[in-house]
């Protein structure tokens, strides 16, 4: 199971910038396609980058509204940024990558 999240605008800060918070838009049943971690360096900060593809039968509009998702991969619950959604007929593919620092 994966939980989908979208950002909801909650108001403005003292400088007039929009503020938002992440709200759950539901859970969907997913299957994980083969994945791996790749050692990555970003300005001297080493971390493991993970590109992940999930396959689901959830409705396309719900998936397109998702900005992040949380699911258990490799025994740990991680938060992933959704980078794309593809319609494969009866199924949909969600492309995502692990968010650094979350």
C-alpha positions in Angstrom: 0.0 0.0 0.0 1.1 3.5 -0.8 -0.3 6.7 0.7 -0.6 9.7 -1.7 -0.1 13.3 -0.6 -0.9 16.7 -2.2 0.0 20.2 -1.1 -3.0 22.2 0.1 -2.7 26.0 0.4 -3.3 27.1 4.0 -2.8 30.8 3.8 0.0 33.4 3.6 3.0 34.2 5.8 4.1 37.6 7.0 5.8 38.4 3.7 2.7 37.5 1.7 4.0 34.2 0.3 1.6 31.3 0.0 2.0 28.6 2.6 0.9 25.0 2.3 0.8 21.7 4.1 0.9 18.2 2.8 -2.5 16.4 3.1 -3.3 12.7 2.4 -5.5 12.1 -0.7 -5.8 8.4 -0.1 -4.2 5.1 -0.1 -3.7 2.9 -3.2 -2.6 -0.7 -3.7 0.8 -0.8 -5.7 3.3 -3.3 -7.0 6.9 -2.3 -7.0 8.8 -2.8 -10.2 12.5 -3.8 -9.9 14.6 -1.0 -8.2 18.0 -0.3 -6.9 19.9 2.4 -5.0 22.7 4.4 -6.6 25.4 6.2 -4.5 25.1 9.9 -5.3 27.1 13.0 -4.3 25.6 16.4 -4.2 27.9 19.2 -3.1 29.9 16.8 -1.0 26.8 15.3 0.7 26.7 11.6 -0.1 23.4 9.9 -0.2 21.7 6.9 -1.9 19.5 7.9 -4.7 16.5 5.7 -5.5 14.5 5.8 -8.7 11.3 3.7 -8.3 8.4 2.7 -10.5 5.1 1.5 -9.0 2.3 -0.1 -10.9 -1.3 0.3 -9.8 -4.9 0.1 -10.9 -5.9 3.4 -9.1 -7.8 6.1 -11.0 -5.6 8.3 -13.1 -6.9 11.7 -11.8 -6.1 10.7 -8.2 -2.5 9.7 -9.2 -2.0 13.0 -11.2 -3.0 15.0 -8.1 -0.3 13.3 -6.0 3.0 15.2 -5.5 4.5 12.8 -3.0 3.8 9.3 -1.7 4.9 7.2 1.2 5.4 3.4 1.0 7.5 0.7 2.4 10.3 -0.4 0.2 13.0 -2.8 1.3 11.5 -3.0 4.8 11.7 0.8 5.5 8.9 3.3 5.0 10.2 6.1 2.8 8.8 9.3 1.2 9.1 9.6 -2.6 8.6 12.6 -4.9 6.2 11.7 -7.8 7.9 12.7 -11.1 5.4 11.3 -13.6 2.3 9.1 -14.1 1.8 7.0 -17.2 -1.5 5.4 -18.3 -0.9 1.7 -19.4 -4.5 0.8 -20.2 -5.8 -1.2 -17.3 -2.8 -0.2 -15.1 -0.9 3.0 -14.4 2.8 3.5 -13.7 4.0 6.0 -11.1 7.6 7.2 -11.5 9.1 8.5 -8.4 12.4 9.2 -6.6 13.3 9.2 -2.9 13.2 12.6 -1.3 16.5 13.6 0.4 16.2 14.6 4.0 12.7 13.4 4.5 
